[in-house]
């Protein structure tokens, strides 16, 4: 099992410095997750309702991941 520690953090900073789009996406993802968690706290939803609400996004994310990977490479 490889625990990279400091090396992984440096690789992440190198990615952020090399690819400005990586930094933009990381910031947008943090904002999106903050919005989602704050909404989940304010609106009491059951686990099933939350899953049904998130299902379309998961399907789109899963189907578009290979396409985005090929475009990025």
mmCIF file as gemmi writes it, N, C-alpha and C atoms, coordinates in Angstrom:
data_model
loop_
_atom_site.group_PDB
_atom_site.id
_atom_site.type_symbol
_atom_site.label_atom_id
_atom_site.label_alt_id
_atom_site.label_comp_id
_atom_site.label_asym_id
_atom_site.label_entity_id
_atom_site.label_seq_id
_atom_site.pdbx_PDB_ins_code
_atom_site.Cartn_x
_atom_site.Cartn_y
_atom_site.Cartn_z
_atom_site.occupancy
_atom_site.B_iso_or_equiv
_atom_site.pdbx_formal_charge
_atom_site.auth_seq_id
_atom_site.auth_asym_id
_atom_site.pdbx_PDB_model_num
ATOM 1 N N . UNK Axp A 1 ? 0.85 -1.181 0 1 0 ? 1 A 1
ATOM 2 C CA . UNK Axp A 1 ? 0 0 0 1 0 ? 1 A 1
ATOM 3 C C . UNK Axp A 1 ? 0.893 1.241 0 1 0 ? 1 A 1
ATOM 4 N N . UNK Axp A 2 ? 0.664 2.124 -0.937 1 0 ? 2 A 1
ATOM 5 C CA . UNK Axp A 2 ? 1.511 3.304 -1.079 1 0 ? 2 A 1
ATOM 6 C C . UNK Axp A 2 ? 0.845 4.518 -0.431 1 0 ? 2 A 1
ATOM 7 N N . UNK Axp A 3 ? 1.452 5.009 0.63 1 0 ? 3 A 1
ATOM 8 C CA . UNK Axp A 3 ? 0.976 6.238 1.267 1 0 ? 3 A 1
ATOM 9 C C . UNK Axp A 3 ? 1.939 7.339 0.857 1 0 ? 3 A 1
ATOM 10 N N . UNK Axp A 4 ? 1.502 8.183 -0.046 1 0 ? 4 A 1
ATOM 11 C CA . UNK Axp A 4 ? 2.435 9.141 -0.629 1 0 ? 4 A 1
ATOM 12 C C . UNK Axp A 4 ? 2.603 10.397 0.216 1 0 ? 4 A 1
ATOM 13 N N . UNK Axp A 5 ? 1.627 10.779 1.013 1 0 ? 5 A 1
ATOM 14 C CA . UNK Axp A 5 ? 1.774 11.901 1.934 1 0 ? 5 A 1
ATOM 15 C C . UNK Axp A 5 ? 2.139 13.205 1.264 1 0 ? 5 A 1
ATOM 16 N N . UNK Axp A 6 ? 3.329 13.688 1.57 1 0 ? 6 A 1
ATOM 17 C CA . UNK Axp A 6 ? 3.795 14.988 1.081 1 0 ? 6 A 1
ATOM 18 C C . UNK Axp A 6 ? 3.881 15.025 -0.445 1 0 ? 6 A 1
ATOM 19 N N . UNK Axp A 7 ? 4.283 13.916 -1.045 1 0 ? 7 A 1
ATOM 20 C CA . UNK Axp A 7 ? 4.422 13.871 -2.499 1 0 ? 7 A 1
ATOM 21 C C . UNK Axp A 7 ? 3.077 14.097 -3.188 1 0 ? 7 A 1
ATOM 22 N N . UNK Axp A 8 ? 1.994 13.532 -2.644 1 0 ? 8 A 1
ATOM 23 C CA . UNK Axp A 8 ? 0.656 13.716 -3.236 1 0 ? 8 A 1
ATOM 24 C C . UNK Axp A 8 ? 0.214 15.167 -3.154 1 0 ? 8 A 1
ATOM 25 N N . UNK Axp A 9 ? 0.485 15.811 -2.025 1 0 ? 9 A 1
ATOM 26 C CA . UNK Axp A 9 ? 0.11 17.225 -1.899 1 0 ? 9 A 1
ATOM 27 C C . UNK Axp A 9 ? 0.883 18.067 -2.899 1 0 ? 9 A 1
ATOM 28 N N . UNK Axp A 10 ? 2.156 17.772 -3.078 1 0 ? 10 A 1
ATOM 29 C CA . UNK Axp A 10 ? 2.945 18.527 -4.045 1 0 ? 10 A 1
ATOM 30 C C . UNK Axp A 10 ? 2.433 18.298 -5.463 1 0 ? 10 A 1
ATOM 31 N N . UNK Axp A 11 ? 2.031 17.061 -5.771 1 0 ? 11 A 1
ATOM 32 C CA . UNK Axp A 11 ? 1.482 16.779 -7.094 1 0 ? 11 A 1
ATOM 33 C C . UNK Axp A 11 ? 0.192 17.561 -7.33 1 0 ? 11 A 1
ATOM 34 N N . UNK Axp A 12 ? -0.639 17.682 -6.294 1 0 ? 12 A 1
ATOM 35 C CA . UNK Axp A 12 ? -1.883 18.437 -6.43 1 0 ? 12 A 1
ATOM 36 C C . UNK Axp A 12 ? -1.59 19.91 -6.675 1 0 ? 12 A 1
ATOM 37 N N . UNK Axp A 13 ? -0.633 20.477 -5.946 1 0 ? 13 A 1
ATOM 38 C CA . UNK Axp A 13 ? -0.271 21.874 -6.164 1 0 ? 13 A 1
ATOM 39 C C . UNK Axp A 13 ? 0.345 22.07 -7.544 1 0 ? 13 A 1
ATOM 40 N N . UNK Axp A 14 ? 1.101 21.096 -8.005 1 0 ? 14 A 1
ATOM 41 C CA . UNK Axp A 14 ? 1.688 21.185 -9.335 1 0 ? 14 A 1
ATOM 42 C C . UNK Axp A 14 ? 0.584 21.15 -10.403 1 0 ? 14 A 1
ATOM 43 N N . UNK Axp A 15 ? -0.426 20.306 -10.201 1 0 ? 15 A 1
ATOM 44 C CA . UNK Axp A 15 ? -1.562 20.276 -11.123 1 0 ? 15 A 1
ATOM 45 C C . UNK Axp A 15 ? -2.263 21.624 -11.161 1 0 ? 15 A 1
ATOM 46 N N . UNK Axp A 16 ? -2.486 22.208 -9.99 1 0 ? 16 A 1
ATOM 47 C CA . UNK Axp A 16 ? -3.178 23.499 -9.919 1 0 ? 16 A 1
ATOM 48 C C . UNK Axp A 16 ? -2.374 24.591 -10.6 1 0 ? 16 A 1
ATOM 49 N N . UNK Axp A 17 ? -1.056 24.538 -10.486 1 0 ? 17 A 1
ATOM 50 C CA . UNK Axp A 17 ? -0.218 25.555 -11.105 1 0 ? 17 A 1
ATOM 51 C C . UNK Axp A 17 ? -0.103 25.34 -12.615 1 0 ? 17 A 1
ATOM 52 N N . UNK Axp A 18 ? -0.092 24.086 -13.049 1 0 ? 18 A 1
ATOM 53 C CA . UNK Axp A 18 ? 0.082 23.786 -14.466 1 0 ? 18 A 1
ATOM 54 C C . UNK Axp A 18 ? -1.202 23.973 -15.26 1 0 ? 18 A 1
ATOM 55 N N . UNK Axp A 19 ? -2.325 23.565 -14.668 1 0 ? 19 A 1
ATOM 56 C CA . UNK Axp A 19 ? -3.602 23.623 -15.363 1 0 ? 19 A 1
ATOM 57 C C . UNK Axp A 19 ? -4.548 24.566 -14.612 1 0 ? 19 A 1
ATOM 58 N N . UNK Axp A 20 ? -4.721 25.794 -15.081 1 0 ? 20 A 1
ATOM 59 C CA . UNK Axp A 20 ? -5.63 26.723 -14.401 1 0 ? 20 A 1
ATOM 60 C C . UNK Axp A 20 ? -7.072 26.204 -14.371 1 0 ? 20 A 1
ATOM 61 N N . UNK Axp A 21 ? -7.446 25.415 -15.365 1 0 ? 21 A 1
ATOM 62 C CA . UNK Axp A 21 ? -8.789 24.852 -15.388 1 0 ? 21 A 1
ATOM 63 C C . UNK Axp A 21 ? -9.012 23.909 -14.203 1 0 ? 21 A 1
ATOM 64 N N . UNK Axp A 22 ? -7.959 23.2 -13.804 1 0 ? 22 A 1
ATOM 65 C CA . UNK Axp A 22 ? -8.042 22.324 -12.629 1 0 ? 22 A 1
ATOM 66 C C . UNK Axp A 22 ? -8.402 23.136 -11.386 1 0 ? 22 A 1
ATOM 67 N N . UNK Axp A 23 ? -7.761 24.287 -11.218 1 0 ? 23 A 1
ATOM 68 C CA . UNK Axp A 23 ? -8.058 25.146 -10.07 1 0 ? 23 A 1
ATOM 69 C C . UNK Axp A 23 ? -9.489 25.66 -10.127 1 0 ? 23 A 1
ATOM 70 N N . UNK Axp A 24 ? -9.927 26.067 -11.297 1 0 ? 24 A 1
ATOM 71 C CA . UNK Axp A 24 ? -11.292 26.566 -11.454 1 0 ? 24 A 1
ATOM 72 C C . UNK Axp A 24 ? -12.308 25.495 -11.105 1 0 ? 24 A 1
ATOM 73 N N . UNK Axp A 25 ? -12.111 24.286 -11.612 1 0 ? 25 A 1
ATOM 74 C CA . UNK Axp A 25 ? -13.037 23.193 -11.347 1 0 ? 25 A 1
ATOM 75 C C . UNK Axp A 25 ? -13.024 22.824 -9.864 1 0 ? 25 A 1
ATOM 76 N N . UNK Axp A 26 ? -11.853 22.841 -9.241 1 0 ? 26 A 1
ATOM 77 C CA . UNK Axp A 26 ? -11.772 22.523 -7.813 1 0 ? 26 A 1
ATOM 78 C C . UNK Axp A 26 ? -12.549 23.544 -6.98 1 0 ? 26 A 1
ATOM 79 N N . UNK Axp A 27 ? -12.414 24.812 -7.304 1 0 ? 27 A 1
ATOM 80 C CA . UNK Axp A 27 ? -13.143 25.863 -6.572 1 0 ? 27 A 1
ATOM 81 C C . UNK Axp A 27 ? -14.644 25.726 -6.806 1 0 ? 27 A 1
ATOM 82 N N . UNK Axp A 28 ? -15.048 25.484 -8.047 1 0 ? 28 A 1
ATOM 83 C CA . UNK Axp A 28 ? -16.473 25.313 -8.345 1 0 ? 28 A 1
ATOM 84 C C . UNK Axp A 28 ? -17.053 24.089 -7.644 1 0 ? 28 A 1
ATOM 85 N N . UNK Axp A 29 ? -16.264 23.016 -7.566 1 0 ? 29 A 1
ATOM 86 C CA . UNK Axp A 29 ? -16.732 21.816 -6.885 1 0 ? 29 A 1
ATOM 87 C C . UNK Axp A 29 ? -16.925 22.06 -5.393 1 0 ? 29 A 1
ATOM 88 N N . UNK Axp A 30 ? -16.018 22.798 -4.778 1 0 ? 30 A 1
ATOM 89 C CA . UNK Axp A 30 ? -16.164 23.137 -3.363 1 0 ? 30 A 1
ATOM 90 C C . UNK Axp A 30 ? -17.421 23.974 -3.148 1 0 ? 30 A 1
ATOM 91 N N . UNK Axp A 31 ? -17.656 24.943 -4.021 1 0 ? 31 A 1
ATOM 92 C CA . UNK Axp A 31 ? -18.856 25.777 -3.889 1 0 ? 31 A 1
ATOM 93 C C . UNK Axp A 31 ? -20.127 24.946 -4.082 1 0 ? 31 A 1
ATOM 94 N N . UNK Axp A 32 ? -20.099 24.029 -5.04 1 0 ? 32 A 1
ATOM 95 C CA . UNK Axp A 32 ? -21.249 23.174 -5.283 1 0 ? 32 A 1
ATOM 96 C C . UNK Axp A 32 ? -21.547 22.288 -4.078 1 0 ? 32 A 1
ATOM 97 N N . UNK Axp A 33 ? -20.509 21.71 -3.493 1 0 ? 33 A 1
ATOM 98 C CA . UNK Axp A 33 ? -20.712 20.839 -2.336 1 0 ? 33 A 1
ATOM 99 C C . UNK Axp A 33 ? -21.185 21.635 -1.119 1 0 ? 33 A 1
ATOM 100 N N . UNK Axp A 34 ? -20.68 22.85 -0.941 1 0 ? 34 A 1
ATOM 101 C CA . UNK Axp A 34 ? -21.161 23.69 0.159 1 0 ? 34 A 1
ATOM 102 C C . UNK Axp A 34 ? -22.648 23.986 -0.017 1 0 ? 34 A 1
ATOM 103 N N . UNK Axp A 35 ? -23.055 24.276 -1.239 1 0 ? 35 A 1
ATOM 104 C CA . UNK Axp A 35 ? -24.46 24.54 -1.516 1 0 ? 35 A 1
ATOM 105 C C . UNK Axp A 35 ? -25.309 23.303 -1.249 1 0 ? 35 A 1
ATOM 106 N N . UNK Axp A 36 ? -24.822 22.163 -1.701 1 0 ? 36 A 1
ATOM 107 C CA . UNK Axp A 36 ? -25.577 20.923 -1.497 1 0 ? 36 A 1
ATOM 108 C C . UNK Axp A 36 ? -25.728 20.602 -0.013 1 0 ? 36 A 1
ATOM 109 N N . UNK Axp A 37 ? -24.649 20.685 0.737 1 0 ? 37 A 1
ATOM 110 C CA . UNK Axp A 37 ? -24.721 20.338 2.158 1 0 ? 37 A 1
ATOM 111 C C . UNK Axp A 37 ? -25.583 21.329 2.933 1 0 ? 37 A 1
ATOM 112 N N . UNK Axp A 38 ? -25.507 22.601 2.595 1 0 ? 38 A 1
ATOM 113 C CA . UNK Axp A 38 ? -26.351 23.566 3.295 1 0 ? 38 A 1
ATOM 114 C C . UNK Axp A 38 ? -27.823 23.339 2.968 1 0 ? 38 A 1
ATOM 115 N N . UNK Axp A 39 ? -28.12 22.976 1.729 1 0 ? 39 A 1
ATOM 116 C CA . UNK Axp A 39 ? -29.495 22.665 1.358 1 0 ? 39 A 1
ATOM 117 C C . UNK Axp A 39 ? -29.97 21.4 2.058 1 0 ? 39 A 1
ATOM 118 N N . UNK Axp A 40 ? -29.107 20.41 2.149 1 0 ? 40 A 1
ATOM 119 C CA . UNK Axp A 40 ? -29.476 19.156 2.807 1 0 ? 40 A 1
ATOM 120 C C . UNK Axp A 40 ? -29.75 19.373 4.293 1 0 ? 40 A 1
ATOM 121 N N . UNK Axp A 41 ? -29.055 20.318 4.898 1 0 ? 41 A 1
ATOM 122 C CA . UNK Axp A 41 ? -29.284 20.6 6.318 1 0 ? 41 A 1
ATOM 123 C C . UNK Axp A 41 ? -30.605 21.345 6.502 1 0 ? 41 A 1
ATOM 124 N N . UNK Axp A 42 ? -30.884 22.301 5.62 1 0 ? 42 A 1
ATOM 125 C CA . UNK Axp A 42 ? -32.101 23.114 5.761 1 0 ? 42 A 1
ATOM 126 C C . UNK Axp A 42 ? -33.369 22.35 5.375 1 0 ? 42 A 1
ATOM 127 N N . UNK Axp A 43 ? -33.267 21.456 4.392 1 0 ? 43 A 1
ATOM 128 C CA . UNK Axp A 43 ? -34.433 20.686 3.963 1 0 ? 43 A 1
ATOM 129 C C . UNK Axp A 43 ? -34.302 19.255 4.478 1 0 ? 43 A 1
ATOM 130 N N . UNK Axp A 44 ? -35.118 18.88 5.432 1 0 ? 44 A 1
ATOM 131 C CA . UNK Axp A 44 ? -35.006 17.52 5.974 1 0 ? 44 A 1
ATOM 132 C C . UNK Axp A 44 ? -35.521 16.49 4.967 1 0 ? 44 A 1
ATOM 133 N N . UNK Axp A 45 ? -34.62 15.815 4.301 1 0 ? 45 A 1
ATOM 134 C CA . UNK Axp A 45 ? -34.981 14.796 3.321 1 0 ? 45 A 1
ATOM 135 C C . UNK Axp A 45 ? -34.589 13.428 3.846 1 0 ? 45 A 1
ATOM 136 N N . UNK Axp A 46 ? -35.344 12.421 3.441 1 0 ? 46 A 1
ATOM 137 C CA . UNK Axp A 46 ? -34.963 11.066 3.795 1 0 ? 46 A 1
ATOM 138 C C . UNK Axp A 46 ? -33.821 10.632 2.879 1 0 ? 46 A 1
ATOM 139 N N . UNK Axp A 47 ? -33.195 9.534 3.229 1 0 ? 47 A 1
ATOM 140 C CA . UNK Axp A 47 ? -32.088 9.028 2.409 1 0 ? 47 A 1
ATOM 141 C C . UNK Axp A 47 ? -32.582 8.658 1.014 1 0 ? 47 A 1
ATOM 142 N N . UNK Axp A 48 ? -33.764 8.092 0.928 1 0 ? 48 A 1
ATOM 143 C CA . UNK Axp A 48 ? -34.305 7.708 -0.38 1 0 ? 48 A 1
ATOM 144 C C . UNK Axp A 48 ? -34.554 8.921 -1.261 1 0 ? 48 A 1
ATOM 145 N N . UNK Axp A 49 ? -35.17 9.96 -0.694 1 0 ? 49 A 1
ATOM 146 C CA . UNK Axp A 49 ? -35.436 11.175 -1.481 1 0 ? 49 A 1
ATOM 147 C C . UNK Axp A 49 ? -34.148 11.832 -1.939 1 0 ? 49 A 1
ATOM 148 N N . UNK Axp A 50 ? -33.159 11.858 -1.061 1 0 ? 50 A 1
ATOM 149 C CA . UNK Axp A 50 ? -31.862 12.43 -1.44 1 0 ? 50 A 1
ATOM 150 C C . UNK Axp A 50 ? -31.233 11.638 -2.573 1 0 ? 50 A 1
ATOM 151 N N . UNK Axp A 51 ? -31.323 10.323 -2.487 1 0 ? 51 A 1
ATOM 152 C CA . UNK Axp A 51 ? -30.77 9.479 -3.549 1 0 ? 51 A 1
ATOM 153 C C . UNK Axp A 51 ? -31.463 9.685 -4.874 1 0 ? 51 A 1
ATOM 154 N N . UNK Axp A 52 ? -32.788 9.82 -4.836 1 0 ? 52 A 1
ATOM 155 C CA . UNK Axp A 52 ? -33.55 10.039 -6.074 1 0 ? 52 A 1
ATOM 156 C C . UNK Axp A 52 ? -33.202 11.399 -6.678 1 0 ? 52 A 1
ATOM 157 N N . UNK Axp A 53 ? -33.004 12.4 -5.835 1 0 ? 53 A 1
ATOM 158 C CA . UNK Axp A 53 ? -32.638 13.73 -6.331 1 0 ? 53 A 1
ATOM 159 C C . UNK Axp A 53 ? -31.246 13.716 -6.965 1 0 ? 53 A 1
ATOM 160 N N . UNK Axp A 54 ? -30.318 12.965 -6.369 1 0 ? 54 A 1
ATOM 161 C CA . UNK Axp A 54 ? -28.942 12.937 -6.87 1 0 ? 54 A 1
ATOM 162 C C . UNK Axp A 54 ? -28.719 11.951 -8.006 1 0 ? 54 A 1
ATOM 163 N N . UNK Axp A 55 ? -29.653 11.035 -8.24 1 0 ? 55 A 1
ATOM 164 C CA . UNK Axp A 55 ? -29.473 9.997 -9.254 1 0 ? 55 A 1
ATOM 165 C C . UNK Axp A 55 ? -29.215 10.541 -10.664 1 0 ? 55 A 1
ATOM 166 N N . UNK Axp A 56 ? -29.968 11.516 -11.175 1 0 ? 56 A 1
ATOM 167 C CA . UNK Axp A 56 ? -29.675 12.002 -12.536 1 0 ? 56 A 1
ATOM 168 C C . UNK Axp A 56 ? -28.267 12.582 -12.677 1 0 ? 56 A 1
ATOM 169 N N . UNK Axp A 57 ? -27.821 13.307 -11.676 1 0 ? 57 A 1
ATOM 170 C CA . UNK Axp A 57 ? -26.464 13.857 -11.739 1 0 ? 57 A 1
ATOM 171 C C . UNK Axp A 57 ? -25.41 12.773 -11.748 1 0 ? 57 A 1
ATOM 172 N N . UNK Axp A 58 ? -25.626 11.712 -10.97 1 0 ? 58 A 1
ATOM 173 C CA . UNK Axp A 58 ? -24.687 10.591 -10.952 1 0 ? 58 A 1
ATOM 174 C C . UNK Axp A 58 ? -24.633 9.862 -12.282 1 0 ? 58 A 1
ATOM 175 N N . UNK Axp A 59 ? -25.779 9.701 -12.902 1 0 ? 59 A 1
ATOM 176 C CA . UNK Axp A 59 ? -25.822 9.033 -14.213 1 0 ? 59 A 1
ATOM 177 C C . UNK Axp A 59 ? -25.104 9.869 -15.262 1 0 ? 59 A 1
ATOM 178 N N . UNK Axp A 60 ? -25.374 11.171 -15.276 1 0 ? 60 A 1
ATOM 179 C CA . UNK Axp A 60 ? -24.699 12.056 -16.24 1 0 ? 60 A 1
ATOM 180 C C . UNK Axp A 60 ? -23.196 12.08 -15.976 1 0 ? 60 A 1
ATOM 181 N N . UNK Axp A 61 ? -22.804 12.161 -14.705 1 0 ? 61 A 1
ATOM 182 C CA . UNK Axp A 61 ? -21.385 12.187 -14.362 1 0 ? 61 A 1
ATOM 183 C C . UNK Axp A 61 ? -20.704 10.894 -14.793 1 0 ? 61 A 1
ATOM 184 N N . UNK Axp A 62 ? -21.338 9.77 -14.524 1 0 ? 62 A 1
ATOM 185 C CA . UNK Axp A 62 ? -20.756 8.489 -14.909 1 0 ? 62 A 1
ATOM 186 C C . UNK Axp A 62 ? -20.648 8.306 -16.403 1 0 ? 62 A 1
ATOM 187 N N . UNK Axp A 63 ? -21.618 8.795 -17.149 1 0 ? 63 A 1
ATOM 188 C CA . UNK Axp A 63 ? -21.57 8.633 -18.6 1 0 ? 63 A 1
ATOM 189 C C . UNK Axp A 63 ? -20.628 9.636 -19.264 1 0 ? 63 A 1
ATOM 190 N N . UNK Axp A 64 ? -20.452 10.806 -18.677 1 0 ? 64 A 1
ATOM 191 C CA . UNK Axp A 64 ? -19.591 11.819 -19.284 1 0 ? 64 A 1
ATOM 192 C C . UNK Axp A 64 ? -18.135 11.729 -18.842 1 0 ? 64 A 1
ATOM 193 N N . UNK Axp A 65 ? -17.838 10.986 -17.779 1 0 ? 65 A 1
ATOM 194 C CA . UNK Axp A 65 ? -16.456 10.89 -17.278 1 0 ? 65 A 1
ATOM 195 C C . UNK Axp A 65 ? -15.482 10.378 -18.346 1 0 ? 65 A 1
ATOM 196 N N . UNK Axp A 66 ? -15.791 9.295 -19.083 1 0 ? 66 A 1
ATOM 197 C CA . UNK Axp A 66 ? -14.857 8.847 -20.12 1 0 ? 66 A 1
ATOM 198 C C . UNK Axp A 66 ? -14.657 9.886 -21.228 1 0 ? 66 A 1
ATOM 199 N N . UNK Axp A 67 ? -15.726 10.566 -21.59 1 0 ? 67 A 1
ATOM 200 C CA . UNK Axp A 67 ? -15.63 11.602 -22.641 1 0 ? 67 A 1
ATOM 201 C C . UNK Axp A 67 ? -14.74 12.745 -22.159 1 0 ? 67 A 1
ATOM 202 N N . UNK Axp A 68 ? -14.977 13.215 -20.933 1 0 ? 68 A 1
ATOM 203 C CA . UNK Axp A 68 ? -14.166 14.299 -20.402 1 0 ? 68 A 1
ATOM 204 C C . UNK Axp A 68 ? -12.711 13.887 -20.248 1 0 ? 68 A 1
ATOM 205 N N . UNK Axp A 69 ? -12.483 12.646 -19.867 1 0 ? 69 A 1
ATOM 206 C CA . UNK Axp A 69 ? -11.108 12.153 -19.746 1 0 ? 69 A 1
ATOM 207 C C . UNK Axp A 69 ? -10.381 12.155 -21.081 1 0 ? 69 A 1
ATOM 208 N N . UNK Axp A 70 ? -11.066 11.711 -22.116 1 0 ? 70 A 1
ATOM 209 C CA . UNK Axp A 70 ? -10.435 11.707 -23.454 1 0 ? 70 A 1
ATOM 210 C C . UNK Axp A 70 ? -10.188 13.128 -23.944 1 0 ? 70 A 1
ATOM 211 N N . UNK Axp A 71 ? -11.129 14.046 -23.674 1 0 ? 71 A 1
ATOM 212 C CA . UNK Axp A 71 ? -10.927 15.433 -24.084 1 0 ? 71 A 1
ATOM 213 C C . UNK Axp A 71 ? -9.775 16.084 -23.327 1 0 ? 71 A 1
ATOM 214 N N . UNK Axp A 72 ? -9.642 15.758 -22.037 1 0 ? 72 A 1
ATOM 215 C CA . UNK Axp A 72 ? -8.57 16.352 -21.243 1 0 ? 72 A 1
ATOM 216 C C . UNK Axp A 72 ? -7.212 15.819 -21.651 1 0 ? 72 A 1
ATOM 217 N N . UNK Axp A 73 ? -7.156 14.525 -21.99 1 0 ? 73 A 1
ATOM 218 C CA . UNK Axp A 73 ? -5.871 13.938 -22.412 1 0 ? 73 A 1
ATOM 219 C C . UNK Axp A 73 ? -5.559 14.418 -23.795 1 0 ? 73 A 1
